[in-house]
Amino acid sequence: MVNYKINNWLLITTENCLYKSGQNYIIEPRITKLLAFLAKHQGIVFTRDELIENVWDGAVVSEQVVTQSIFELRKTLKKMDEDHWIITIPKRGYKLDIDVQQIYVDPNTGFKLEEFHSSHEHTNDTSPQASFPAGPMTRAFNETSKETPSTTTTSSNNVKWNHWFFDVCILTMLLITLVFISWSNEKVTPPTTILNPRLINIELAQQPSTNQLYSIANIIKDSLFKSTSYISSFSHQPNAGKTLSLYVNQQHQLHIELFNNISKTIMLQENLHLDSNNSYIIIDKLLNKLIQSLNYNHQQTQNHITLTNSNILYGYLELPSVITNDGQTNISYIKQISKLIQLSPKNSYLLAQRYLAYAIILTINNKVTSMPTLMNYGKVLVKSITPNQQLVSSEIYDALALNELYQGNLTASEHYLSLAALQSQQNTALRYILLGKISELTHKTQQANEYYSMAMYLSPSEETLQLCQKLVFISQINTTEITPPH
């Protein structure tokens, strides 16, 4: 298998990672294949159709899949401060514009050989490379000596002795070289405890956490997915570069602290007093401060929260979680959000959240739910969307996509998911599950497996696993392949 050295980064194709001086970035297999193809042909512009033909082996995929893959590759390169690698040529396609070396292992000799390519110099030279002698080096010397007859028997013996001694020296040098290469490879093994600066642990320090505290944490998590490339998780990740803690202090104020685990410094610290009159203003300001403190290229906006009515938002914060702390479904969520919907019957966001929550409960515990009720919730949601509606959040599009998927309308479902992706910097775990379901229904098993794996990576929980297995239909993917290691 050929590996590539790209601007001092090593692309290890068999391990799906980019490595340099202790830094290690794991990438998806399809992203690895895309980058490897561009590296092999660096400096050459490829259209989306050409990439589909060569990287996806001509599979029936849309150009949106190529665009999304290029986008995800650029996000990874941006984390590495190498976002200048991929160049877009308007109305033509994409190319890799950086120095590349192909690195592979010769199967006969074990030597690592390098073939140099420059992103600024290209040649059509196809002359074969010189190969190593097939037999021992003495064979070459002996053939030469046969052309010149020996003058005496003693002279011939001396030549044979010299050839034998020369072979021993060469073999000794080869052995020393192989030992040194093996030792060097051991020395550069990427460490396993490097902290990921883009990964954030969200911790609810108050146990048991209140409904309001958990709801605010969920809003923060969703906002980070929409507006940044940071990944936040309620499951403790030991390599998280940052920790966001939330709790209610003795003055009944909401305390929020963002701590940098790498530099051991506090990046943000806020004490907030929420009530039904100021909830929207306070939370929106908090989200803007949080995103700005993460050194993200962000301009202050007022559209982080779809629920702009403070009274409705405050009631939404009081809703219980859909899944309880012991992993059980909570049907009381549906009852309470339905009461909130009565105060705002045409609120698409609340209707979408009810639909998604009911679908999750139906998938995990169908004893307290029914498919006709879910279908009715879907009809009400669809009716709430007006033709000229300006602001439709990604959660609404996710709910509409799931509703179409239940009815077997794959094209409409994909359409809504593409609209949801336009509203967010990155996909959520639920969106990856929906993409996996569509891929599985269109017989793209490997792609479906990758989508489910991404969902489990973003939200490694039993709930996510059950949704991968049973949402809409029973998955045929081997569940052991998508279960995260414990």
Backbone torsions as a table, in degrees:
resi	resn	phi	psi	omega
1	MET	NA	134.3	-178.0
2	VAL	-85.5	132.9	171.3
3	ASN	-106.8	168.0	-176.2
4	TYR	-134.5	135.8	171.7
5	LYS	-100.2	110.9	-174.4
6	ILE	-116.6	108.2	177.6
7	ASN	49.6	49.4	178.1
8	ASN	74.0	1.5	171.9
9	TRP	-99.0	141.4	178.0
10	LEU	-102.4	117.4	174.4
11	LEU	-89.6	106.8	179.6
12	ILE	-93.6	100.4	-170.9
13	THR	-68.3	-30.5	-178.8
14	THR	-74.6	-19.4	-177.9
15	GLU	-113.1	1.0	178.4
16	ASN	53.2	52.9	-179.0
17	CYS	-147.9	156.3	172.6
18	LEU	-111.6	129.7	-172.5
19	TYR	-134.2	138.6	173.5
20	LYS	-159.8	121.5	170.0
21	SER	46.6	53.5	176.4
22	GLY	86.7	-9.6	176.7
23	GLN	-95.0	135.5	-174.7
24	ASN	-138.9	121.3	179.2
25	TYR	-118.4	117.2	177.1
26	ILE	-85.2	132.1	179.8
27	ILE	-125.7	160.3	-179.0
28	GLU	-66.5	151.6	-179.8
29	PRO	-57.3	-39.6	-179.1
30	ARG	-69.3	-31.8	176.9
31	ILE	-70.5	-37.7	175.5
32	THR	-60.1	-45.7	-178.5
33	LYS	-64.1	-38.2	178.9
34	LEU	-65.3	-48.0	-179.2
35	LEU	-65.6	-38.7	179.7
36	ALA	-64.1	-39.5	179.2
37	PHE	-65.3	-45.6	178.5
38	LEU	-64.3	-35.2	179.2
39	ALA	-68.5	-40.4	179.7
40	LYS	-63.0	-32.7	-178.4
41	HIS	-118.1	39.1	-172.7
42	GLN	-60.7	144.1	-178.0
43	GLY	89.7	-9.0	-179.2
44	ILE	-101.4	134.1	-179.2
45	VAL	-84.4	129.9	178.5
46	PHE	-121.0	135.4	175.0
47	THR	-76.2	169.4	177.7
48	ARG	-62.3	-40.7	179.5
49	ASP	-62.9	-39.5	178.7
50	GLU	-66.5	-36.7	177.6
51	LEU	-67.8	-40.1	177.2
52	ILE	-61.1	-41.8	-178.5
53	GLU	-65.8	-38.2	-173.8
54	ASN	-96.4	-38.4	-176.1
55	VAL	-89.3	-41.0	179.2
56	TRP	-96.3	11.0	176.7
57	ASP	54.9	36.5	176.7
58	GLY	75.0	11.3	179.6
59	ALA	-63.0	156.4	-178.9
60	VAL	-79.6	90.9	177.0
61	VAL	-128.8	154.5	-178.9
62	SER	-82.6	162.5	176.3
63	GLU	-64.3	-22.9	178.1
64	GLN	-62.7	-33.5	178.4
65	VAL	-63.8	-41.3	178.1
66	VAL	-65.4	-45.5	180.0
67	THR	-60.1	-43.8	179.9
68	GLN	-64.5	-38.7	-180.0
69	SER	-67.0	-42.0	176.1
70	ILE	-61.4	-40.5	179.8
71	PHE	-62.7	-45.4	-179.9
72	GLU	-66.8	-37.3	177.3
73	LEU	-63.3	-42.5	179.3
74	ARG	-65.4	-34.4	177.6
75	LYS	-63.7	-41.5	177.5
76	THR	-64.7	-44.1	179.9
77	LEU	-64.3	-32.5	178.7
78	LYS	-65.9	-37.2	176.5
79	LYS	-62.6	-30.4	-178.6
80	MET	-90.1	4.3	-175.3
81	ASP	59.5	35.3	-179.6
82	GLU	-128.2	33.3	-173.4
83	ASP	-73.9	3.6	178.2
84	HIS	-91.5	-0.2	-176.6
85	TRP	-64.6	-49.6	-173.0
86	ILE	-88.8	123.9	179.8
87	ILE	-110.9	130.2	174.7
88	THR	-93.8	123.9	176.2
89	ILE	-99.5	110.0	-174.8
90	PRO	-51.2	133.8	177.1
91	LYS	63.0	11.2	179.1
92	ARG	-125.0	-58.4	-178.4
93	GLY	159.2	-142.9	-173.7
94	TYR	-131.6	154.6	173.5
95	LYS	-148.8	159.2	174.9
96	LEU	-96.8	117.7	-173.7
97	ASP	-115.6	72.1	-179.1
98	ILE	-160.0	157.4	179.9
99	ASP	-65.1	137.7	-176.9
100	VAL	-134.4	141.2	169.2
101	GLN	-122.8	131.9	172.9
102	GLN	-87.0	130.9	-177.7
103	ILE	-124.7	126.0	178.3
104	TYR	-146.2	170.1	-178.8
105	VAL	-109.4	124.4	177.6
106	ASP	-68.3	123.0	-175.1
107	PRO	-68.2	-19.3	-177.6
108	ASN	-87.4	-36.9	-173.5
109	THR	-109.3	-20.5	-176.5
110	GLY	82.7	-2.6	179.6
111	PHE	-72.3	146.1	169.9
112	LYS	-85.6	121.1	-179.2
113	LEU	-110.1	146.1	-179.1
114	GLU	-123.5	133.1	174.6
115	GLU	-115.4	114.6	-171.5
116	PHE	-84.9	135.4	172.8
117	HIS	-127.3	137.1	174.5
118	SER	-105.5	138.0	179.3
119	SER	-70.2	-10.4	-178.2
120	HIS	-112.3	-6.3	-179.3
121	GLU	-131.6	125.9	-179.7
122	HIS	-129.3	146.7	-178.6
123	THR	-141.1	150.4	177.0
124	ASN	-100.2	16.4	-179.1
125	ASP	-64.1	119.4	-178.7
126	THR	-117.4	21.6	-179.5
127	SER	-67.3	138.1	-176.9
128	PRO	-65.3	148.1	178.6
129	GLN	-78.9	153.8	175.9
130	ALA	-69.6	137.5	-178.5
131	SER	-106.5	162.8	177.6
132	PHE	-74.2	153.1	176.3
133	PRO	-57.6	139.3	-175.8
134	ALA	-72.2	-31.5	-177.3
135	GLY	-108.5	-173.4	177.4
136	PRO	-59.2	154.4	-177.7
137	MET	-66.0	-23.1	179.7
138	THR	-66.0	-27.5	-179.1
139	ARG	-62.1	-41.0	179.6
140	ALA	-64.9	-41.2	179.6
141	PHE	-69.3	-39.3	-178.4
142	ASN	-65.4	-38.8	178.9
143	GLU	-63.1	-37.2	178.5
144	THR	-67.6	-40.8	-177.7
145	SER	-68.3	-27.0	179.9
146	LYS	-67.6	-26.9	-179.3
147	GLU	-70.7	-22.1	179.6
148	THR	-115.5	102.8	-175.9
149	PRO	-59.2	144.4	178.7
150	SER	-74.6	145.1	179.3
151	THR	-85.0	-29.9	-179.9
152	THR	-144.3	161.3	177.1
153	THR	-65.2	-37.6	-179.5
154	THR	-62.8	-41.7	-179.8
155	SER	-63.6	-39.1	178.7
156	SER	-64.3	-42.3	179.6
157	ASN	-63.7	-38.8	178.4
158	ASN	-62.9	-40.3	179.6
159	VAL	-63.2	-44.3	179.0
160	LYS	-60.7	-41.8	179.1
161	TRP	-62.6	-42.9	179.6
162	ASN	-63.4	-39.9	179.1
163	HIS	-64.7	-42.3	178.7
164	TRP	-61.9	-45.0	179.3
165	PHE	-62.7	-39.3	-179.6
166	PHE	-64.7	-40.5	178.3
167	ASP	-62.3	-42.9	179.4
168	VAL	-60.1	-42.2	179.5
169	CYS	-63.5	-43.2	-179.6
170	ILE	-63.2	-45.3	179.8
171	LEU	-62.6	-38.6	178.1
172	THR	-64.0	-42.8	179.1
173	MET	-64.3	-40.1	177.8
174	LEU	-61.6	-42.7	179.8
175	LEU	-62.5	-44.6	179.2
176	ILE	-62.7	-40.3	180.0
177	THR	-63.7	-44.0	179.8
178	LEU	-64.0	-40.7	177.4
179	VAL	-62.6	-41.5	-179.9
180	PHE	-65.5	-42.0	178.9
181	ILE	-63.0	-42.9	179.0
182	SER	-62.1	-43.2	179.3
183	TRP	-64.6	-39.9	-179.7
184	SER	-64.6	-41.0	180.0
185	ASN	-63.2	-36.5	177.0
186	GLU	-66.2	-35.5	-177.1
187	LYS	-70.5	-28.3	-175.4
188	VAL	-100.8	15.9	176.1
189	THR	-60.5	125.5	-177.1
190	PRO	-59.1	133.8	178.1
191	PRO	-66.1	154.2	-175.4
192	THR	-101.4	-0.5	-175.7
193	THR	-112.1	17.1	178.9
194	ILE	-69.2	132.8	179.7
195	LEU	-81.7	138.5	180.0
196	ASN	-91.9	112.0	-176.3
197	PRO	-66.4	-16.6	-178.7
198	ARG	-94.1	0.3	-178.4
199	LEU	-105.5	129.4	-175.9
200	ILE	-123.1	124.6	170.8
201	ASN	-84.5	128.2	174.0
202	ILE	-101.0	118.1	-177.1
203	GLU	-116.7	128.6	173.7
204	LEU	-96.4	96.9	-172.2
205	ALA	-65.3	-23.8	-178.5
206	GLN	-89.2	119.5	-179.7
207	GLN	-122.2	129.3	-3.6
208	PRO	-73.6	148.3	-177.4
209	SER	-75.4	148.1	178.2
210	THR	-77.7	161.7	177.5
211	ASN	-59.9	-40.9	-178.1
212	GLN	-63.8	-42.8	-179.6
213	LEU	-63.4	-44.1	-178.9
214	TYR	-67.2	-38.4	-179.9
215	SER	-66.1	-41.9	178.2
216	ILE	-64.1	-40.2	177.8
217	ALA	-61.4	-40.0	178.3
218	ASN	-66.1	-39.9	178.1
219	ILE	-63.0	-41.2	177.9
220	ILE	-63.1	-45.1	-179.8
221	LYS	-60.4	-46.5	179.8
222	ASP	-63.0	-39.3	-178.2
223	SER	-67.0	-37.1	178.1
224	LEU	-65.1	-38.2	177.2
225	PHE	-66.5	-38.5	-177.0
226	LYS	-72.7	-41.9	-166.8
227	SER	-106.3	-10.3	-176.1
228	THR	-138.5	179.3	173.1
229	SER	-103.2	13.3	176.7
230	TYR	-77.6	145.2	177.2
231	ILE	-110.9	123.2	178.9
232	SER	-113.0	148.8	-174.2
233	SER	-146.7	140.4	173.8
234	PHE	-81.9	-21.5	175.9
235	SER	-79.9	132.7	-176.3
236	HIS	-66.2	123.1	177.0
237	GLN	-110.4	116.6	-175.4
238	PRO	-63.9	-20.0	-179.0
239	ASN	-100.9	16.7	-179.7
240	ALA	-68.9	131.3	-178.9
241	GLY	-79.0	-17.2	-178.3
242	LYS	-140.8	155.7	177.5
243	THR	-132.1	128.5	177.5
244	LEU	-109.2	115.0	-177.9
245	SER	-107.4	137.9	177.3
246	LEU	-130.3	135.4	173.0
247	TYR	-161.9	165.4	177.5
248	VAL	-99.6	123.1	-177.2
249	ASN	-83.5	-176.2	-175.7
250	GLN	-66.5	-21.4	178.3
251	GLN	-90.0	13.3	179.3
252	HIS	60.9	31.5	174.8
253	GLN	-103.3	148.7	176.2
254	LEU	-79.8	118.6	-179.5
255	HIS	-103.8	128.2	-179.9
256	ILE	-127.2	132.1	-179.7
257	GLU	-137.5	128.3	175.1
258	LEU	-106.5	117.9	-175.1
259	PHE	-115.2	132.0	178.1
260	ASN	-89.1	111.1	-178.0
261	ASN	-73.7	-14.3	-179.4
262	ILE	-85.7	-50.9	-179.0
263	SER	-91.7	-5.9	-179.8
264	LYS	59.0	44.5	179.6
265	THR	-129.6	156.8	176.3
266	ILE	-89.1	122.7	-177.3
267	MET	-92.6	-28.2	-179.2
268	LEU	-155.3	137.7	177.9
269	GLN	-145.5	121.4	-176.0
270	GLU	-138.1	141.4	170.1
271	ASN	-116.5	119.1	-173.1
272	LEU	-121.0	142.2	174.4
273	HIS	-111.5	114.1	-177.3
274	LEU	-102.2	141.1	168.0
275	ASP	-145.6	179.3	-174.2
276	SER	-69.0	-13.0	-178.2
277	ASN	-94.4	-24.5	-173.3
278	ASN	-121.6	7.0	-171.2
279	SER	-58.1	-42.9	-178.1
280	TYR	-65.5	-47.2	-178.0
281	ILE	-61.8	-45.7	-176.3
282	ILE	-65.0	-48.3	-176.8
283	ILE	-68.1	-38.4	179.0
284	ASP	-63.8	-41.8	176.7
285	LYS	-64.2	-40.4	179.2
286	LEU	-60.0	-45.1	-178.7
287	LEU	-63.4	-40.3	177.7
288	ASN	-63.7	-44.3	178.6
289	LYS	-63.3	-40.7	-178.7
290	LEU	-62.9	-47.6	-178.0
291	ILE	-66.1	-38.5	178.6
292	GLN	-68.4	-36.1	-179.9
293	SER	-68.5	-19.4	178.0
294	LEU	-82.6	10.8	179.7
295	ASN	58.5	33.2	179.9
296	TYR	-90.9	144.7	179.4
297	ASN	-71.4	90.8	-168.5
298	HIS	-138.0	132.5	172.6
299	GLN	-102.1	137.9	-175.7
300	GLN	-60.6	130.6	-179.9
301	THR	-128.4	174.9	179.0
302	GLN	-124.3	26.8	-176.6
303	ASN	-124.4	25.7	176.7
304	HIS	-69.2	-34.5	-174.1
305	ILE	-113.8	126.4	-179.7
306	THR	-73.1	-32.3	-179.9
307	LEU	-82.6	94.3	-176.0
308	THR	-86.5	-13.8	177.3
309	ASN	-82.0	119.7	-174.1
310	SER	-62.2	-38.0	179.9
311	ASN	-65.5	-44.4	178.4
312	ILE	-65.3	-42.6	180.0
313	LEU	-62.6	-42.0	-179.6
314	TYR	-63.9	-39.0	176.0
315	GLY	-66.3	-36.0	178.5
316	TYR	-64.9	-37.0	179.2
317	LEU	-65.2	-23.5	-178.1
318	GLU	-86.4	-3.3	-179.6
319	LEU	-66.8	144.8	175.8
320	PRO	-73.8	168.5	178.5
321	SER	-76.9	151.5	179.2
322	VAL	-69.0	-37.5	176.8
323	ILE	-113.9	125.5	-177.8
324	THR	-73.8	172.8	-178.3
325	ASN	-62.2	-27.1	179.6
326	ASP	-93.1	13.2	174.1
327	GLY	84.3	10.6	-179.5
328	GLN	-93.4	151.6	177.1
329	THR	-74.0	152.7	-174.4
330	ASN	-126.0	94.1	-177.6
331	ILE	-68.9	-17.2	178.8
332	SER	-65.8	-22.1	175.6
333	TYR	-60.1	-44.7	-178.9
334	ILE	-63.3	-41.5	-179.3
335	LYS	-64.5	-42.3	-176.5
336	GLN	-75.7	-37.5	178.6
337	ILE	-70.7	-27.9	175.9
338	SER	-66.0	-37.0	175.9
339	LYS	-65.0	-37.0	178.6
340	LEU	-68.6	-35.1	179.0
341	ILE	-65.7	-31.1	177.9
342	GLN	-61.6	-27.8	177.4
343	LEU	-78.3	-24.2	179.3
344	SER	-143.0	76.8	-169.0
345	PRO	-62.0	-27.1	-176.6
346	LYS	-104.1	16.6	179.9
347	ASN	-74.9	104.2	-174.8
348	SER	-62.3	-35.2	-178.4
349	TYR	-64.5	-46.8	178.7
350	LEU	-63.9	-40.5	179.2
351	LEU	-64.9	-37.1	178.1
352	ALA	-67.9	-42.1	179.6
353	GLN	-64.6	-38.0	177.6
354	ARG	-65.6	-42.1	-179.4
355	TYR	-63.2	-47.0	-179.3
356	LEU	-63.9	-42.3	-179.6
357	ALA	-63.7	-42.5	-179.1
358	TYR	-66.6	-37.7	178.0
359	ALA	-63.7	-38.7	178.2
360	ILE	-65.3	-46.0	180.0
361	ILE	-65.2	-40.5	178.2
362	LEU	-60.3	-39.0	-178.9
363	THR	-69.7	-41.0	-174.7
364	ILE	-86.8	-35.0	-177.5
365	ASN	-145.2	87.8	-177.0
366	ASN	-81.2	5.1	179.1
367	LYS	-73.7	-24.8	-176.8
368	VAL	-110.4	11.6	-176.2
369	THR	-135.9	171.5	177.3
370	SER	-148.3	147.7	179.5
371	MET	-64.4	-40.3	177.3
372	PRO	-56.9	-37.5	178.7
373	THR	-65.2	-42.3	178.2
374	LEU	-62.6	-42.8	179.5
375	MET	-62.9	-38.2	178.1
376	ASN	-65.5	-41.9	176.2
377	TYR	-60.5	-36.3	179.0
378	GLY	-66.6	-40.2	179.0
379	LYS	-64.2	-42.1	179.0
380	VAL	-63.2	-40.1	178.9
381	LEU	-63.2	-47.4	-178.6
382	VAL	-60.4	-40.6	-179.6
383	LYS	-66.4	-25.0	-177.3
384	SER	-76.7	-16.5	-179.0
385	ILE	-83.5	116.1	178.8
386	THR	-89.1	149.8	-177.1
387	PRO	-57.1	-34.7	-175.9
388	ASN	-104.2	20.8	-178.6
389	GLN	-64.6	124.2	-173.0
390	GLN	-79.9	-45.9	-173.4
391	LEU	-110.7	109.2	175.0
392	VAL	-121.4	116.0	-175.7
393	SER	-75.7	162.8	-178.7
394	SER	-63.5	-31.5	178.4
395	GLU	-63.2	-36.7	178.0
396	ILE	-65.7	-43.9	178.2
397	TYR	-63.5	-37.7	177.4
398	ASP	-61.1	-44.5	179.8
399	ALA	-64.2	-41.6	178.1
400	LEU	-64.6	-38.2	178.0
401	ALA	-64.2	-42.6	179.4
402	LEU	-65.9	-39.3	178.5
403	ASN	-61.0	-43.3	178.4
404	GLU	-68.5	-34.7	-179.9
405	LEU	-65.9	-40.8	177.0
406	TYR	-60.4	-31.3	-178.4
407	GLN	-90.7	0.8	176.4
408	GLY	83.4	11.4	179.9
409	ASN	-91.3	83.4	-173.1
410	LEU	-67.8	-38.8	-178.8
411	THR	-63.4	-45.5	178.9
412	ALA	-64.9	-38.5	179.3
413	SER	-62.9	-45.1	177.8
414	GLU	-61.8	-37.5	179.7
415	HIS	-61.1	-47.0	-179.5
416	TYR	-66.3	-36.3	178.0
417	LEU	-66.2	-36.2	177.1
418	SER	-66.9	-36.0	176.2
419	LEU	-67.5	-37.9	177.9
420	ALA	-63.9	-39.2	-179.7
421	ALA	-64.8	-31.2	178.8
422	LEU	-69.5	-21.8	-179.0
423	GLN	-88.5	-7.2	-173.0
424	SER	-133.0	152.0	174.5
425	GLN	-72.4	-27.2	-178.4
426	GLN	-152.4	160.9	-179.2
427	ASN	-80.2	147.4	174.4
428	THR	-86.1	171.8	178.7
429	ALA	-61.5	-42.3	180.0
430	LEU	-61.8	-41.3	-178.6
431	ARG	-66.0	-36.9	176.2
432	TYR	-65.5	-35.3	177.8
433	ILE	-64.3	-44.1	179.0
434	LEU	-63.3	-40.5	176.3
435	LEU	-63.4	-37.1	177.4
436	GLY	-65.1	-39.9	179.5
437	LYS	-63.9	-43.6	179.2
438	ILE	-64.2	-42.0	179.4
439	SER	-62.8	-39.8	-179.2
440	GLU	-67.0	-39.1	178.9
441	LEU	-68.3	-25.4	178.1
442	THR	-99.0	19.2	172.2
443	HIS	64.7	30.8	175.2
444	LYS	-105.3	72.4	-170.7
445	THR	-62.4	-44.2	-178.0
446	GLN	-63.9	-41.8	179.2
447	GLN	-65.5	-40.0	177.8
448	ALA	-61.1	-42.2	179.2
449	ASN	-60.6	-39.8	179.3
450	GLU	-66.8	-40.6	178.6
451	TYR	-63.3	-44.5	178.6
452	TYR	-63.1	-38.1	179.0
453	SER	-63.8	-40.3	177.4
454	MET	-63.8	-39.2	177.8
455	ALA	-61.9	-43.1	179.7
456	MET	-69.0	-31.0	177.5
457	TYR	-68.1	-41.6	-178.1
458	LEU	-74.7	-33.8	-177.5
459	SER	-140.5	77.3	-176.1
460	PRO	-74.8	85.1	-177.3
461	SER	-142.1	163.5	177.2
462	GLU	-64.1	-35.4	177.8
463	GLU	-60.2	-47.0	179.7
464	THR	-62.2	-40.8	179.6
465	LEU	-61.9	-43.2	-179.8
466	GLN	-66.9	-35.2	177.3
467	LEU	-67.4	-39.4	175.4
468	CYS	-60.9	-37.8	-176.0
469	GLN	-78.4	-41.5	-164.2
470	LYS	-126.1	-4.7	-179.8
471	LEU	-64.1	126.9	-179.5
472	VAL	70.3	-51.5	178.9
473	PHE	-152.7	163.9	179.1
474	ILE	-75.3	121.4	-177.2
475	SER	-72.2	146.2	176.0
476	GLN	-94.4	0.6	178.7
477	ILE	-73.0	138.1	177.2
478	ASN	-63.7	115.8	-174.8
479	THR	-65.1	-24.2	179.3
480	THR	-67.9	-21.5	-179.9
481	GLU	-79.7	-19.9	-177.7
482	ILE	-111.0	-1.7	178.5
483	THR	-78.7	125.3	-178.9
484	PRO	-69.1	148.7	178.5
485	PRO	-66.7	145.7	179.5
486	HIS	-109.4	NA	NA
